[in-house]
Structure formats: C-alpha cells, structure tokens
Amino acid sequence: MVIATRPFGAFVALDGWPEALGLAKVSRMPRGMVLPAPGERVAGEVFWHEDHNHQVLLRLDAWT
C-alpha cells in the first residue's frame, strides 16, 4: 500500500515485510502515468534492494 508520495516517487509498505520500505521512483514511470495516491494498494516487482537498511526499489505493475 502507498504510504506517501513525494515529487520524486511513492513510498510503499510491503506486505509481509514490515521492516522494509519500497520506493517507486518517477524516473521509472512511463510518460503520461501518475503516481498512485496514498492508501492505494499497488503491485509490482522488486528490481533492487539493500539488505542492510531494508530499502527496496520497485517497478509498479501499473507502469508496465
């Protein structure tokens, strides 16, 4: 679920991973798409993660 949006992307809480924070960056978003709103449920793919601080970069399904 999207927990916040900023000009650079959307922060996403990951089901089953409460210690992780996902980020869907606008730089990976196709032209004409908009960021999902806070509270919206989204699905996507992890394309990068950092184990030591639980950061995850996402590619949202709605963008593919």
N, CA, C and O atoms as a MOPAC input file, in Angstrom:
PM7 MOZYME 1SCF
protein

 N      0.84600 1    -1.17800 1     0.00000 1
 C      0.00000 1     0.00000 1     0.00000 1
 C      0.89400 1     1.24400 1     0.00000 1
 O      1.92400 1     1.28300 1     0.67300 1
 N      0.48500 1     2.24700 1    -0.75800 1
 C      1.21700 1     3.50900 1    -0.81800 1
 C      1.01200 1     4.24600 1     0.50600 1
 O     -0.11900 1     4.45600 1     0.94200 1
 N      2.11800 1     4.63300 1     1.13500 1
 C      2.01400 1     5.33300 1     2.41700 1
 C      2.27200 1     6.83000 1     2.28700 1
 O      1.86100 1     7.60700 1     3.14900 1
 N      2.94700 1     7.23900 1     1.21800 1
 C      3.20900 1     8.66800 1     0.99600 1
 C      3.70000 1     8.86500 1    -0.42900 1
 O      4.28600 1     7.96400 1    -1.03000 1
 N      3.45400 1    10.05400 1    -0.95900 1
 C      4.02200 1    10.41600 1    -2.25500 1
 C      4.83000 1    11.69300 1    -2.09500 1
 O      4.52500 1    12.54400 1    -1.25900 1
 N      5.84500 1    11.80500 1    -2.89700 1
 C      6.69800 1    12.97900 1    -2.95500 1
 C      6.95000 1    13.27200 1    -4.43100 1
 O      6.63000 1    12.43300 1    -5.27200 1
 N      7.50900 1    14.42600 1    -4.77600 1
 C      7.73900 1    14.73800 1    -6.19300 1
 C      8.61000 1    13.69800 1    -6.91300 1
 O      8.51900 1    13.56200 1    -8.13300 1
 N      9.44600 1    12.97100 1    -6.17900 1
 C     10.35100 1    12.00700 1    -6.79200 1
 C      9.80900 1    10.58600 1    -6.82600 1
 O     10.41200 1     9.72500 1    -7.46600 1
 N      8.67800 1    10.30700 1    -6.15300 1
 C      8.14600 1     8.95400 1    -6.19000 1
 C      7.14500 1     8.66000 1    -5.08900 1
 O      6.70600 1     9.55100 1    -4.36200 1
 N      6.79500 1     7.37700 1    -4.98600 1
 C      5.81800 1     6.91800 1    -3.99600 1
 C      6.48300 1     5.93300 1    -3.04500 1
 O      7.18100 1     5.02000 1    -3.48400 1
 N      6.27000 1     6.11400 1    -1.75500 1
 C      6.75600 1     5.16700 1    -0.75200 1
 C      5.68800 1     4.11900 1    -0.54200 1
 O      4.50300 1     4.43000 1    -0.42800 1
 N      6.12600 1     2.86200 1    -0.49100 1
 C      5.19600 1     1.74000 1    -0.44800 1
 C      5.54200 1     0.81300 1     0.71400 1
 O      6.69300 1     0.40100 1     0.86200 1
 N      4.53300 1     0.48200 1     1.54900 1
 C      4.68200 1    -0.53300 1     2.58800 1
 C      4.54700 1    -1.88800 1     1.90700 1
 O      3.65500 1    -2.08900 1     1.08300 1
 N      5.43600 1    -2.81900 1     2.25300 1
 C      5.45700 1    -4.12200 1     1.59400 1
 C      4.78400 1    -5.17000 1     2.47400 1
 O      5.19400 1    -5.38700 1     3.61400 1
 N      3.75100 1    -5.81500 1     1.94300 1
 C      3.05700 1    -6.87000 1     2.67800 1
 C      4.04800 1    -7.95700 1     3.08200 1
 O      4.82100 1    -8.44400 1     2.25700 1
 N      4.01500 1    -8.32600 1     4.34300 1
 C      4.87700 1    -9.39500 1     4.83400 1
 C      6.28400 1    -8.95600 1     5.20200 1
 O      7.06100 1    -9.76400 1     5.71000 1
 N      6.62700 1    -7.71900 1     4.96500 1
 C      7.95800 1    -7.19300 1     5.26800 1
 C      7.82200 1    -5.84300 1     5.97400 1
 O      8.13200 1    -4.81200 1     5.37800 1
 N      7.37200 1    -5.82400 1     7.21200 1
 C      7.11300 1    -4.55300 1     7.90000 1
 C      8.35000 1    -3.68200 1     8.10700 1
 O      8.22600 1    -2.46900 1     8.27400 1
 N      9.54300 1    -4.28500 1     8.09700 1
 C     10.76600 1    -3.50700 1     8.30100 1
 C     11.29500 1    -2.89400 1     7.00700 1
 O     12.22600 1    -2.08900 1     7.03900 1
 N     10.71100 1    -3.26600 1     5.87500 1
 C     11.18400 1    -2.77200 1     4.57800 1
 C     10.33600 1    -1.58700 1     4.11300 1
 O      9.16500 1    -1.45500 1     4.47000 1
 N     10.96300 1    -0.73700 1     3.30900 1
 C     10.27600 1     0.40400 1     2.71700 1
 C     10.56800 1     0.40700 1     1.22400 1
 O     11.72500 1     0.45300 1     0.80600 1
 N      9.50900 1     0.35700 1     0.42500 1
 C      9.67100 1     0.37200 1    -1.01900 1
 C      9.54800 1     1.78800 1    -1.56400 1
 O      8.85500 1     2.62900 1    -0.99300 1
 N     10.22600 1     2.03500 1    -2.66700 1
 C     10.13800 1     3.31600 1    -3.35200 1
 C      9.94300 1     3.05300 1    -4.84000 1
 O     10.74200 1     2.36100 1    -5.47000 1
 N      8.88000 1     3.61000 1    -5.38700 1
 C      8.64200 1     3.58800 1    -6.82800 1
 C      8.99100 1     4.98400 1    -7.33700 1
 O      8.25700 1     5.94100 1    -7.08800 1
 N     10.11100 1     5.09900 1    -8.04900 1
 C     10.60200 1     6.40400 1    -8.49500 1
 C      9.89800 1     6.89000 1    -9.76100 1
 O      9.58000 1     6.09900 1   -10.64900 1
 N      9.66000 1     8.18800 1    -9.83000 1
 C      9.04300 1     8.75400 1   -11.03000 1
 C      9.95700 1     8.61700 1   -12.24100 1
 O      9.47200 1     8.61600 1   -13.37200 1
 N     11.25200 1     8.50400 1   -12.03500 1
 C     12.16700 1     8.34400 1   -13.16400 1
 C     11.95300 1     7.01000 1   -13.87400 1
 O     12.40000 1     6.85100 1   -15.00900 1
 N     11.28400 1     6.05000 1   -13.24300 1
 C     10.98400 1     4.74500 1   -13.84300 1
 C      9.54900 1     4.68900 1   -14.35400 1
 O      9.11400 1     3.64700 1   -14.84400 1
 N      8.81400 1     5.78100 1   -14.25100 1
 C      7.40900 1     5.81800 1   -14.60500 1
 C      7.26500 1     6.25000 1   -16.06200 1
 O      7.87500 1     7.24100 1   -16.46600 1
 N      6.46800 1     5.52800 1   -16.86400 1
 C      6.26000 1     5.94200 1   -18.25600 1
 C      5.57400 1     7.30600 1   -18.34000 1
 O      4.84400 1     7.70300 1   -17.43200 1
 N      5.81600 1     8.00500 1   -19.42700 1
 C      5.17200 1     9.30700 1   -19.65500 1
 C      3.65900 1     9.16500 1   -19.62900 1
 O      3.10100 1     8.18500 1   -20.12500 1
 N      3.01500 1    10.15000 1   -19.05000 1
 C      1.57200 1    10.15800 1   -19.00000 1
 C      0.97300 1     9.41600 1   -17.81200 1
 O     -0.23000 1     9.51100 1   -17.57100 1
 N      1.78600 1     8.68400 1   -17.07200 1
 C      1.29200 1     7.96900 1   -15.89800 1
 C      1.33700 1     8.91300 1   -14.70100 1
 O      2.06100 1     9.90900 1   -14.72000 1
 N      0.58200 1     8.61100 1   -13.68200 1
 C      0.58200 1     9.39900 1   -12.45500 1
 C      0.90900 1     8.49400 1   -11.28000 1
 O      0.69600 1     7.28300 1   -11.33400 1
 N      1.42900 1     9.09700 1   -10.21900 1
 C      1.72800 1     8.33600 1    -9.01100 1
 C      0.43400 1     7.85600 1    -8.36800 1
 O     -0.56800 1     8.57100 1    -8.39200 1
 N      0.44100 1     6.65800 1    -7.79600 1
 C     -0.73500 1     6.21400 1    -7.06000 1
 C     -0.90200 1     7.06100 1    -5.80400 1
 O      0.07700 1     7.57300 1    -5.26200 1
 N     -2.12500 1     7.20500 1    -5.35000 1
 C     -2.43500 1     8.03000 1    -4.18600 1
 C     -2.12700 1     7.28500 1    -2.89000 1
 O     -2.17800 1     6.05600 1    -2.85900 1
 N     -1.80600 1     8.02000 1    -1.81500 1
 C     -1.64100 1     7.37100 1    -0.51300 1
 C     -2.89200 1     6.56700 1    -0.15800 1
 O     -4.01900 1     7.02700 1    -0.34700 1
 N     -2.67000 1     5.36300 1     0.35900 1
 C     -3.75100 1     4.45800 1     0.70100 1
 C     -4.10300 1     3.48200 1    -0.41100 1
 O     -4.78300 1     2.48500 1    -0.17000 1
 N     -3.64500 1     3.76200 1    -1.62800 1
 C     -3.93500 1     2.87600 1    -2.75900 1
 C     -3.06800 1     1.62500 1    -2.68700 1
 O     -1.87400 1     1.70300 1    -2.39900 1
 N     -3.67800 1     0.47000 1    -2.95000 1
 C     -2.92100 1    -0.78300 1    -2.99500 1
 C     -2.32000 1    -0.92100 1    -4.38800 1
 O     -2.99000 1    -0.67100 1    -5.39000 1
 N     -1.06500 1    -1.31700 1    -4.44200 1
 C     -0.35700 1    -1.47900 1    -5.70800 1
 C      0.36300 1    -2.82200 1    -5.71800 1
 O      0.58600 1    -3.42800 1    -4.67000 1
 N      0.71700 1    -3.27200 1    -6.89700 1
 C      1.50700 1    -4.48400 1    -7.07600 1
 C      2.68000 1    -4.13000 1    -7.96900 1
 O      2.59800 1    -3.21700 1    -8.79100 1
 N      3.76200 1    -4.85500 1    -7.80200 1
 C      4.92100 1    -4.57500 1    -8.62900 1
 C      6.02700 1    -5.57400 1    -8.43800 1
 O      5.84000 1    -6.63500 1    -7.84300 1
 N      7.17600 1    -5.22100 1    -8.94900 1
 C      8.34300 1    -6.08900 1    -8.95100 1
 C      9.51000 1    -5.35900 1    -8.28800 1
 O      9.74100 1    -4.17600 1    -8.54000 1
 N     10.23600 1    -6.07400 1    -7.44300 1
 C     11.46300 1    -5.53600 1    -6.85800 1
 C     12.55700 1    -5.64300 1    -7.90400 1
 O     12.79700 1    -6.72500 1    -8.43900 1
 N     13.23200 1    -4.52300 1    -8.20800 1
 C     14.34800 1    -4.60600 1    -9.14600 1
 C     15.67100 1    -4.24100 1    -8.48600 1
 O     16.71900 1    -4.34100 1    -9.12300 1
 N     15.64500 1    -3.82400 1    -7.23600 1
 C     16.87100 1    -3.55200 1    -6.48400 1
 C     16.51900 1    -3.53000 1    -5.00500 1
 O     15.44100 1    -3.07100 1    -4.62800 1
 N     17.42800 1    -4.02700 1    -4.16300 1
 C     17.21600 1    -3.94100 1    -2.72100 1
 C     18.55500 1    -3.87300 1    -2.00900 1
 O     19.58000 1    -4.31600 1    -2.52700 1
 N     18.52200 1    -3.31800 1    -0.82900 1
 C     19.70400 1    -3.17400 1     0.02000 1
 C     19.39000 1    -3.87200 1     1.33200 1
 O     18.53500 1    -3.41700 1     2.09200 1
 N     20.08300 1    -4.98400 1     1.60400 1
 C     19.79100 1    -5.79100 1     2.79600 1
 C     20.01100 1    -5.04500 1     4.10100 1
 O     19.20300 1    -5.16200 1     5.02200 1
 N     21.08700 1    -4.28400 1     4.19300 1
 C     21.45800 1    -3.72000 1     5.49900 1
 C     20.47900 1    -2.66700 1     6.01600 1
 O     20.36900 1    -2.49200 1     7.22900 1
 N     19.77200 1    -1.96600 1     5.14500 1
 C     18.83300 1    -0.94500 1     5.63000 1
 C     17.40300 1    -1.16200 1     5.11600 1
 O     16.54000 1    -0.30000 1     5.28600 1
 N     17.16200 1    -2.31900 1     4.48800 1
 C     15.81600 1    -2.73300 1     4.06000 1
 C     15.17400 1    -1.77800 1     3.05900 1
 O     13.95500 1    -1.60600 1     3.06400 1
 N     15.97400 1    -1.15900 1     2.20700 1
 C     15.42500 1    -0.30300 1     1.15800 1
 C     15.18100 1    -1.13500 1    -0.09700 1
 O     15.98900 1    -1.99000 1    -0.46000 1
 N     14.06400 1    -0.87300 1    -0.74400 1
 C     13.64900 1    -1.63900 1    -1.91700 1
 C     13.18800 1    -0.66400 1    -2.99600 1
 O     12.38300 1     0.22800 1    -2.72700 1
 N     13.69800 1    -0.83400 1    -4.21700 1
 C     13.19100 1    -0.05200 1    -5.35000 1
 C     12.23000 1    -0.93000 1    -6.13400 1
 O     12.49900 1    -2.10600 1    -6.37900 1
 N     11.10600 1    -0.34000 1    -6.52500 1
 C     10.02300 1    -1.08000 1    -7.15700 1
 C      9.72500 1    -0.57800 1    -8.55700 1
 O      9.92200 1     0.59600 1    -8.87300 1
 N      9.25000 1    -1.48400 1    -9.38000 1
 C      8.66900 1    -1.15800 1   -10.68200 1
 C      7.21400 1    -1.59400 1   -10.56600 1
 O      6.93800 1    -2.79100 1   -10.47700 1
 N      6.30000 1    -0.66800 1   -10.56500 1
 C      4.89300 1    -0.99000 1   -10.36400 1
 C      4.28400 1    -1.63000 1   -11.59500 1
 O      4.60300 1    -1.25200 1   -12.72200 1
 N      3.39600 1    -2.61000 1   -11.37900 1
 C      2.73000 1    -3.29500 1   -12.49700 1
 C      1.93600 1    -2.32200 1   -13.35000 1
 O      1.87300 1    -2.47500 1   -14.56900 1
 N      1.32700 1    -1.32000 1   -12.72000 1
 C      0.52500 1    -0.35200 1   -13.47200 1
 C      1.37200 1     0.45400 1   -14.45500 1
 O      0.83000 1     1.11300 1   -15.34300 1
 N      2.67800 1     0.40700 1   -14.30500 1
 C      3.57500 1     1.17200 1   -15.17600 1
 C      4.13000 1     0.33600 1   -16.32100 1
 O      4.82600 1     0.86000 1   -17.19100 1
 N      3.82700 1    -0.96800 1   -16.32800 1
 C      4.40300 1    -1.82400 1   -17.36400 1
 C      3.41400 1    -2.09100 1   -18.46800 1
 O      3.73200 1    -2.79600 1   -19.42500 1

